[in-house]
Amino acid sequence: MTNLGQIILQYKIDNESVYNTWFIYNDQRLKAFRTIRRGVLQVIEDIKSKTFPNDFKESSLEFVLSCIAEQKQVFAGVSHPFYWKPKLRIPDIYENQNNKLAFGQFLENCINAKSEEQVVKEIIRLDELKIKGLGPAVASILYFIHPTWFPPFNTAILNGFNFLFKDKKKLGSWTEYLKIREVLMETNSLHKSQLSNDLGAIAGLCFEIGTQKMLIGNDEYLSEVERARFEKNVHKRQKEILDEKLEENLHSEMQYHLLKIGVSLGFDVTPASNDKSKSFDGQNFSFISLGKFPELPTDKDTQNTIKLIDVLWFEKGTNKIIGAFEVEKSTSIYSGILRLSDLYFTISNGQEVFYIIIPNNREKDLVLQLNRPVIKNSKMNIKYILFSELRANCDAICKFGSDHSIMEKISKSI
């Protein structure tokens, strides 16, 4: 087999590998960690307060898994093991109250753990309970809590691991997962200069091999069936990457329109902290944005969350927020609402305007989210603007608008 160092190099230089399309150059991956952690805390709270439902649907756990599934380069289908299958009574964390409590305590102990050994002990303790259907699929949640301690886990990653290390590990066993983890951590330590402390990099390598999107060694001995399968997977990956680029261009376009309008109305503007290097139609966001994000009267963690809001308008020369905008394409609308909620419930002066910017075909999805009781019953007034309306009216708003109320002309509310 080809030297592992060469395999890693092949993985890294392939611009279409998950290393480049998901691990390194994906802003949504970085945003997901904070959102998923907050979602896990909500699952814990719901179980504690006995408000966690007896079904996966519309639960806080569904939100967590939906956020993970948005990382579709690696995590498509991550929710399936958690769907409530009533005939099989799995996973048995919905109707069995003791199992539900055990799962909540497991998550709480893991999220508060100060060492990887503590989490390993929690895994062993959970495994000893033999809760039906609750296996190492949970490891993908652990990854977003402790990415340097626990690798994500799914069928493709397992298949790639078995091929790479000539092993026969099985899917549904925590014991097998912990053995896989040890091998991956040891390998990662030996090749850390090529990979990362974040175990998503080496798990991504296994994923590439396991999905046959990457061939290692000499491929001239592939059968026609194997070669056809490989070429089909490569074609599928190329289409996915093209679709993602189109979505990212749309996202950047909408951000640019909002920044441009904000400047024309006399506000200081800034995109999300990890989007400043972006541009649209040859216009760099950094050229029209604040050089430094204003200090807000809140704690550091909340400020870091607010800084991830796609576009913010500030009163000129102050830290007073006038407008907050989240642009949602195929990602979780609710995660954007949560970031706006953080702003509203911590530093709101009651004068800000909150908007979700969405593609025309996601209007029904947004209305469902805005009708959630926690949002509907709050005094937070979130309006929404369709992509088509923002694009068509941007120049007119810049020309004729005098204050932020002009945005009401193209917005909707429930």
N, C-alpha and C positions, 0 to 999 in steps of 0.2 A: 504493500500500500504506500502511496505517496507520503513523504515526511509530513508530520502534522503542521510544522511551521509553514510548509509550502501550501498546505490546505487552507490554513488561516489567511495567508497572503492572497490566495485565489478568492477567498470569501470577501476580503476587504477591498480588493481592487475592482470587483464586479459592481458597477454602478447600480445594478438592478437587484442586488442581494438585499436581504432584510437588514444587514449591517448598515447599508447606506440609505435605504428607503424608510427604515423604521428606527433603528437604534441611534444613529448619528444625526440625521437630518430630518427629524420629525418633531416639530414643536408640540404637537398634540400629545406625544408620549410624555414629555416633561410636564405638561399641564395636568396629565392624568394622575400623577402621583398624589398631588395635594387633594384633588377631587375625590379619588378613591379612598384615601385615608379618612377624609371627612365622612364619606359614605359608610365606611366600616364602623366609625364611631356611632353613626346613626343606627346601624343594625344592632349594635351592643345596647344602645339606649332603648330601642324598641323592645328588645327581648327583656331587659330589666323592668321596663314599665308595663310589660305584658300587652303591648299593642302590636307586636309582630304577628302578622296574619298566619292562617293555616294553609297558605298557598304561596308560591313563588311570585305569582303575578301581582304587580302593583306594590310589592314589598320594597323595603330599603335595600334588601339583598339583590333584588332585580336591578335596582339602580346601579349598585356596585358592579355587577357583572356586565351591565350594558356599557358602562364606562370602559371596562376592560376590553369588551368585544369591539369597541371603536378602534382599538389597535389591530385592525383586521389583517395587517400583514402577517401577524403571528397568532392572534387570538380569536379568529372567526370560530364560532361554535362553542366558545368558552362557557356559555350559559347552560348548555344542554344538560350537563350532569346535575344541575340544580333545579331543573324543572320538576314540579311535583307530579309523580306518576302514581296516582291513587290505587291502581290495581296491584302494583308491586310494593306499595307503601315505601317508596324511596324518592329522594333521600329523606330519611325519617327524622327530620328536624322541624316539621310543620305541625303535625298532630300530636306527637309525643313531647309533652312539656319538659320532661327530664332531659331528653336529648336536645331540645331547643335551648334550655339553660346551659347545658354542657357546651354547646356550640358558641353561645354568647360569651361564656367564661373563657373558652379557648381563644376567641378573637381578642377579648380584652387583655388577657395575659400576654398574647403575642404582640399586640400593639404597644404594650407598656414594657416589653422585655428590653433589658439592657445588654444582653449577650445572646449570641446564637445558640449557646448551650441551653438557655432557658426555653427558647422556642422548640428546640429538639425534644426537650422533656415534655413540653405541652403536646407535641405531635404524638409522642409515645403514649401519653396519658389518654389522648383522644382515640388513638388506635385501639387501646385496650377496652374501650367502651363498646367497640364493634357496632357502631351506629350504621344501620343498613344504608348503603348508597353514598356514604360520606367519606370519600377517599381522597387521594392526592390531587384531585382537581382543585381542591382548596389551595394548593401550592401556588396557583396563579394569583390568588389574593395575597398570599404571603409575600410574593415577589414585589408587589406594589407597596407593601409595608416595609420590607427589609430587602432591597434589591441587591445588596452586597452579601447577603447571607443565604438566600434561598432562590434557586432558579425557577422560572416558570415551568409548567409541565403540561403536555398534551400528547396526543397520539403521534403527531409528526415529530415532536422533539424526542419522544421515546424511540421511534423507528430510526431516526438519525443517530441517536446515541448507540443503539444496538449495532448499527452498521459500522459506525466509526470505531467503536471499541470491541467489535466482534463478540458481543454479549447477547443474552436472551432475556433481558429484564421484562417484567410484565407491567401492565397499565394500572390495575386497580389496587395496588398494594402500597401502603405507607412504608413498609419495610424496604421494598424495592426502590421507592423514591429516595429514601435516605441514603441508600447505597449509591444510587445514581448521583445524588448531590455530592457525596464524598469524592467520587471520581471527577466530576466536573470542577469542583473547587480545587482539587489537587492539580488537574490539568490547567485550569485557569491561572493558578499560582505560578506554574512553570512557564506559562506563555503570557503573563500579565502585560509585558511590554508591548505585545501585539494586540491584546484584547482590552480588558477594562476591569476595574474593581466591581462594576455592575455586571451581574451574572447574566443579564439579558443578552450580552454580546456572544458568549459561548453557547447559550441556549439557542440563539438565532442561527448559529452555525449548524447545530444539530437539526434545527427546523429545516434549513435549506437542503440538507442531505436527505432528511426524512421525507420531504415532499418531492424529491427527485428534481428540484430546481437547480441543483448543483451536482455535477458529477465529479468524483474524485478518482484519481488514477487514470488508467488508459481505458477509453470508452470504445475502442475499435472492436471489442468482442461482444458488444451489446447485440441482443437479438433484435429483429425488426420490431417486435411488439414492445420491447423495452425502449428502443430508440423512439418509437412513435409516442410512447407515454412521456418520455423526457421532453420531446419537442412540444407536446401539448402543454405540459406544465410551464415550459419557458414562455410559450405564447400567452398563456393565461397570466403569467407574472407581468409580461410586458404590457398587456391590456390594463391590468390593475394599476401599474405605475402611471400609465398615460391618464387614466381616469383620476388618479390622485393629483397629478399635476394640473389637470383642468380644474379640479375642485380648489386647489391651492391658489390658482390664478384668480378664480372667482372671489375667494376670500380676500385676497390682496386688493382686488379692484374695489370691493365694498368698503374695506378699511380706508383706502385712498379717498374715495368720495366723501366719507365722513370726516376725515382729516381736512380735506380741502374746504368743505362747508364750514367746519369749525373755525378755520383761519379767516375765512371771508366774513364770518359773523363777529370777529374781533376777539376770539378766545385763544388761550394757549392750549395746544393739543398734544397728545401723545398716544402712540399705539401701545399694545401690550409690550411689556419689557423685553420679551424675546422676539419681537417683530420689528425692532427698529432698523435692522439691516435690510428690510424688505423694500421693494420698489414696485411701482406700477406704471406702465407706459413711459418708462424712462425717468420717472419722478421718484427720487429716493425719499422714503418716509423721514429719514433723519434730517433732511434739509428743511422740513416744515414743522418739525416737532421740537418740544422742549429738550434742551440738552441734558437736564437733570430732573428726575421725578421729584415733585414737591414732597416734603415731609408731611405726613398726615397725622392727626391726633389720635393714633391708635397703636396697638402693639405691632411688633415687627412681622409676625406671622400673618396677621390680617392685612397689613399693608402689602405684603408680598402677594397675597391672593388678589387684592384690588389691582395691583400692577399688572396682573394677567388679563384684565378686562380689555377687550379688543381695541376700543378707542375711548378715551376720556377727554372731555372739554373742561378746562379750568378758567375761572375768571382771571382776566389778565393780571399777571404779576402776583397772584395769590395761590394758596392751596385749596381754595374753595371750588369744589367740583360742581359744574353746571349740568353736564350731560354724560351719561354712561351708556355705551353701546356694545352689545355682544353680537357677533356675526356667526351664525350657525349654518353649516352646510349639511354634512351627513353625521356630524357629531351629536352628542347628547344635548338637547336643548336645555334639559334640567340642570346640567352642570354650569351652563352660562347663567341661568337664573340664580343659581347658588352664589356665584361671584357677585352678581348685582345685589343679592340679599346681604352679603357680607358688608358691602358698602352702606346699604340702607340702614341696617341695624346697628352699625358701629359709629358712623360719622355723619349721618344724614342731617341736613338742616331743613328738610321738608320742601326745598326749592329745586332739587335736582330733577332731571327728566331721565327716565330709563327706557331703553329701547332694545328689542331683539330684532335683528335683521335676518330675514330667512328667504330661502328660495320659494318661489310661488307654490311648488308642490308640497311644501311642508307646513302649510297654514293650518291644516287640521291637527297635525302633531303638536304644534305650538299651542293651539287653543286648549287641547287636552291638558297640557302641562300648566297653563295659566289657570285652569279650573281646579287644580289641586287645592284642597282646603287650606293648607298652610300658606299658599300664595294668595288665594282668593280672599281669605279672611284677614289678611294683613292690609295695612293702609298703603302699602307699596303699589303704585300705579305703573305697571309695565305695559307699554304699548309696543306695537310691532310694525315693521316696514318691510314690504316685499322687495326683493332684489330689483325687479323690473321697475318699480316706482322710484327707487333711489337712483338707479342708473339714468332713467329718462328725465328726472327732474333736478339732478345735481347742479347743472349750470344755471338753471333758472333760479334755484334757491340761492346760489352764490351771488347772483346779480340783483335779486329783489329782496332777499331776506334782511331783516334788521335785528332780529333776536332769535333765541332758540324756539320760540313759538311757531316759527315758520315750518318746523318739522311736523307739526300737527296736520298740516295740509296733505301730507302723504302717508300718515300713519293710521293705524287701526287699533281698536281696543275691544276687549270682550265685554 
